[in-house]
Amino acid sequence: MTGPAGTKRRIDRGPAVRFIAHAGAGRGAFGRRWPPVAAALAARGLEHTVELTSRAGEATELAARAVGEGARLVVAVGGDGTLHEVVNGLMAASRAPADRPLVGLVPAGRGSDYARGIGLATEPATLVDRMAAALDGDPGAIHHVDIGEVRYRTTPTVAGRTLGATASEPASRFFANAAGTGFSTFVAERVSRFPGRLGAYLYTVAGLVTIVDWRDRLVELGWDDGTRDEVRVESVEVALGPYEGGGMLVAPGADPGDGYFDVVTIGAISRYETLTFSWRIRTGDHLRSPAVTTRRTRSLTVRALDEGGPLFLQADGELLGRDPLRFDVLPSAVRFVW
């Protein structure tokens, strides 16, 4: 079966370059982005296969299979959610970084915060040139980046959205860009329900709606040096990259290759100040607030201390589960092409 521009729906074996595409990401961005990329690939003579996903979680399965079939480069075509699934497939298939394929990204999604954070080129010919250079062994085209791993407990619902879990059981997930708990989880849930035509304002509108019914929480934060803090927070963001939430500069100093998380904690603030953050956070100006703290760490634990119910978790915008949470950096876990 074929898809857009001659893409194949399934393969047994194939070229060493695999594109895994979410055709519905970014309000149909794949249909607009793929033809010029396909033309650049043809001009370069770069043999490849494209697989289109039709359901949540399928990109993870396809990426894991690509590892077993000896792919040298696996490229996510979509937004942060597609990259999230691809990274999880590669990480689950092999825990040894040297055994994993190179990872690439063609941004074609609603958020594309990871691409924004690393300054990924968007011109198709440039993207393809970098992929070809990486396959030829050019060290300037290959960047060793960190991946986060979060351990949590499953739950039937997250921030009001039904996930289908039947019991609270230990689980874990990898993430490429950022994870968080508190306010941002409810924003992510609303983003999943709001119409995509809101475009760049989608996350801002979701945040404004969330302010109405959100209350700060008392939590315990456990750091890699053994210290523990009990604080009231609006949100705890665990960042590898600087941007999340559709272009919000949450962690300006975050570097996906430095071996650390940048943890941004927003303490208890008034609804008015929360409202101002909807704009301030787009430029990083929120860091000037005395309620905001940043700390670099290799690991973090988070658990609720009040009776406000579970602390829910999102990673790369995907709703996952509840506390207690443990975040760990896996340094230089992936070789990323840009």
C-alpha positions in Angstrom: 0.0 0.0 0.0 1.3 3.5 -0.8 0.7 6.9 0.7 1.6 10.5 -0.3 4.5 10.8 -2.8 4.8 7.1 -3.2 5.4 6.4 0.5 5.1 2.7 1.6 2.8 1.7 4.4 4.7 -1.4 5.5 8.0 -3.0 4.9 9.8 -6.2 5.8 13.3 -5.0 5.0 14.4 -1.8 3.3 16.9 1.1 3.0 19.0 2.1 5.9 17.1 5.4 6.1 13.6 5.3 7.6 11.2 8.2 7.8 8.3 7.7 10.3 5.6 10.2 9.7 2.5 11.3 11.5 0.4 12.4 8.5 -2.2 14.2 10.7 0.3 16.3 12.8 0.2 20.1 12.7 -3.1 20.5 10.9 -2.0 18.6 7.8 1.6 19.9 7.9 2.9 16.6 6.6 1.1 17.1 3.3 2.7 20.5 2.9 6.2 19.6 4.2 6.8 16.2 2.6 6.9 16.9 -1.2 9.9 19.3 -1.1 11.7 16.9 1.3 11.0 14.0 -1.1 12.3 16.1 -3.9 15.5 16.9 -2.0 16.0 13.2 -1.2 15.6 12.3 -4.9 18.1 15.0 -5.9 20.6 13.6 -3.4 19.9 10.0 -4.5 19.3 9.1 -0.8 17.4 5.8 -0.7 14.8 5.7 2.0 11.4 4.4 3.1 8.6 6.3 4.7 6.0 4.7 7.0 2.8 6.5 7.9 1.3 6.0 11.4 -2.4 5.6 11.8 -2.7 5.4 15.6 -1.1 6.6 18.8 1.9 4.5 19.8 2.6 3.2 16.3 5.6 5.3 15.7 7.2 3.7 18.8 6.6 0.2 17.3 8.0 1.2 13.9 11.1 2.8 15.4 11.8 -0.3 17.5 11.4 -2.5 14.4 13.8 -0.2 12.5 16.5 -1.0 15.1 16.0 -4.7 14.6 16.2 -4.3 10.8 19.5 -2.5 10.9 18.4 1.1 10.0 21.2 3.6 10.3 19.0 6.7 10.4 15.5 7.0 11.7 13.8 10.4 11.0 10.6 11.5 12.8 8.3 13.6 10.5 5.9 15.5 12.7 5.9 17.4 16.0 7.2 16.8 19.5 4.7 13.9 19.9 6.0 12.0 16.9 9.6 12.6 18.0 8.6 11.4 21.5 7.3 8.1 20.2 10.3 7.5 17.9 12.8 8.1 20.7 10.9 5.7 23.0 11.0 3.0 20.3 14.7 3.4 19.8 15.5 3.6 23.5 13.4 0.5 24.3 15.0 -1.5 21.5 18.5 -0.9 22.6 20.0 0.5 25.8 23.4 0.9 24.3 23.8 4.3 22.5 26.2 3.0 20.0 23.7 0.3 18.9 21.0 2.9 18.2 20.5 4.5 14.7 21.1 8.1 14.2 18.0 10.2 14.8 16.7 13.0 12.6 13.6 15.2 12.6 11.6 17.0 9.9 9.5 19.4 11.9 5.8 19.2 10.7 3.8 19.5 13.9 1.8 21.7 16.2 4.6 22.5 18.6 8.0 21.5 17.2 9.7 22.9 20.3 12.6 20.5 20.2 13.4 21.7 16.6 13.2 25.3 17.8 15.5 24.6 20.8 18.3 23.1 18.8 18.0 25.6 15.9 17.1 22.9 13.4 17.2 24.0 9.8 13.7 23.9 8.1 14.8 24.2 4.5 14.4 20.7 3.0 17.7 20.7 1.0 19.6 21.7 4.1 17.9 19.0 6.2 18.7 16.3 3.6 22.3 17.5 3.2 22.9 17.2 7.0 21.4 13.7 6.9 23.7 12.7 4.1 26.7 14.2 5.8 25.9 12.3 9.0 25.6 9.0 7.1 29.0 9.7 5.6 30.4 10.0 9.1 30.8 13.8 9.3 31.1 14.6 13.0 29.9 18.1 12.5 26.5 16.7 11.5 26.1 14.4 14.5 25.3 15.7 18.0 25.2 13.6 21.2 22.1 14.6 23.1 20.6 13.6 26.4 17.4 11.8 27.0 15.2 11.9 30.1 13.6 8.9 31.7 10.7 9.4 34.1 9.2 6.7 36.4 5.6 7.1 37.5 2.5 5.2 38.3 -0.3 4.6 35.8 -3.8 6.0 36.5 -7.1 5.7 34.6 -7.3 9.4 34.0 -4.8 12.2 33.8 -6.0 15.8 34.3 -9.5 14.7 33.4 -8.5 12.8 30.3 -9.2 9.0 30.2 -6.2 6.9 29.4 -7.6 3.5 30.0 -5.3 2.2 32.7 -7.1 -0.2 35.1 -4.8 0.0 38.1 -2.0 2.0 39.6 1.2 0.2 38.5 4.9 1.3 38.1 5.7 2.5 34.6 8.4 4.5 32.8 8.8 6.6 29.7 11.6 8.4 27.9 11.4 12.0 26.7 13.5 14.1 24.4 12.6 17.7 25.3 10.8 18.4 28.6 8.4 16.9 31.2 6.4 18.6 33.9 3.8 18.3 36.6 1.2 20.7 38.0 -0.2 23.4 35.9 1.4 22.4 32.6 -0.2 18.9 32.7 -3.7 20.5 32.7 -2.7 22.8 29.9 -1.5 19.8 27.9 -4.8 18.0 28.5 -6.8 21.0 27.2 -4.5 21.5 24.2 -5.4 17.9 23.2 -9.1 19.0 23.1 -8.9 22.5 21.6 -9.3 23.0 17.9 -6.0 23.1 16.0 -7.1 26.2 14.0 -6.0 28.2 17.1 -2.4 27.7 15.8 0.3 29.5 17.7 -2.2 30.7 20.3 -3.4 27.2 21.2 -1.2 26.8 24.3 -1.8 30.4 25.4 -5.6 29.9 25.2 -5.3 26.6 27.0 -3.3 28.2 29.8 -5.8 31.0 30.2 -8.6 28.6 30.6 -6.6 26.5 33.1 -6.0 29.5 35.4 -9.7 29.6 36.2 -9.8 26.3 38.2 -6.1 25.6 39.0 -4.8 25.7 42.6 -1.2 25.5 43.7 0.1 22.3 45.4 2.4 21.4 48.3 5.1 19.0 47.0 8.4 17.5 48.0 11.3 17.8 45.6 14.3 15.5 46.0 17.5 16.5 44.3 20.6 14.6 43.1 22.7 15.8 46.0 20.3 14.2 48.5 18.6 17.5 49.6 14.8 17.7 49.8 12.6 20.8 49.6 8.9 21.1 50.7 7.4 23.9 48.6 4.1 25.1 47.3 4.2 25.2 43.5 2.1 26.0 40.4 4.3 23.9 38.2 7.6 22.0 38.1 9.2 21.8 34.6 12.0 19.3 33.9 13.7 20.6 30.8 16.3 19.2 28.4 15.6 21.8 25.8 14.7 25.5 26.3 11.3 25.6 24.7 8.0 23.8 25.4 4.3 24.5 25.1 4.4 25.8 21.5 7.2 28.2 21.6 7.3 29.2 25.3 10.9 29.9 26.5 10.5 28.0 29.8 14.1 27.2 30.4 16.3 29.6 28.5 19.6 28.1 29.7 18.7 24.4 29.0 21.2 22.6 26.8 20.1 19.1 25.5 23.7 17.9 25.5 25.1 19.0 28.9 24.1 16.0 31.0 21.7 17.9 33.2 18.1 18.8 33.5 17.2 22.5 34.0 14.4 22.3 36.5 12.2 25.4 36.5 9.9 25.7 39.6 7.1 28.2 39.6 6.1 28.8 43.2 2.6 29.8 44.5 1.5 33.0 42.9 -1.7 35.0 42.5 -4.0 34.4 39.6 -3.1 37.8 38.2 0.6 36.9 38.1 -0.3 33.5 36.6 -2.1 35.4 33.9 0.9 37.6 33.1 3.1 34.5 32.8 1.0 33.5 29.8 2.9 36.2 27.9 6.1 36.6 30.0 7.1 32.9 29.6 7.3 33.3 25.8 10.4 35.5 26.1 11.9 34.0 29.3 10.9 37.1 31.3 9.2 34.9 33.9 12.6 34.1 35.3 12.6 37.6 36.8 9.8 36.7 39.2 11.0 35.9 42.7 8.5 33.0 42.7 10.5 31.3 39.9 13.6 29.2 40.7 15.9 27.2 38.4 18.2 24.4 39.3 20.4 22.0 37.4 20.3 18.4 38.4 20.9 14.9 37.1 17.8 13.5 38.9 14.7 14.7 40.6 11.9 13.1 42.6 8.5 14.7 43.0 5.6 13.7 45.2 2.5 15.4 46.6 2.4 16.3 50.3 -1.2 17.8 50.4 -4.6 16.2 50.0 -5.3 17.8 46.6 -5.2 14.4 44.8 -2.5 13.0 42.4 0.1 15.1 40.8 -0.3 14.3 37.1 2.6 14.0 34.6 3.2 15.1 31.0 6.3 14.4 29.0 6.8 16.1 25.6 3.2 17.1 25.8 2.0 13.5 26.2 -0.2 12.7 29.3 1.2 9.7 31.1 0.3 9.1 34.8 0.7 10.3 38.4 3.2 10.7 41.2 5.4 9.7 42.9 7.7 10.7 40.0 11.4 10.2 39.4 13.3 11.9 36.6 16.8 10.8 35.5 19.1 12.1 32.8 20.6 9.6 30.4 23.6 11.5 29.1 24.5 11.4 25.4 21.9 8.7 24.8 21.1 9.6 21.3 23.1 10.8 18.2 20.9 13.5 16.7 21.4 14.9 13.2 21.4 18.6 12.5 
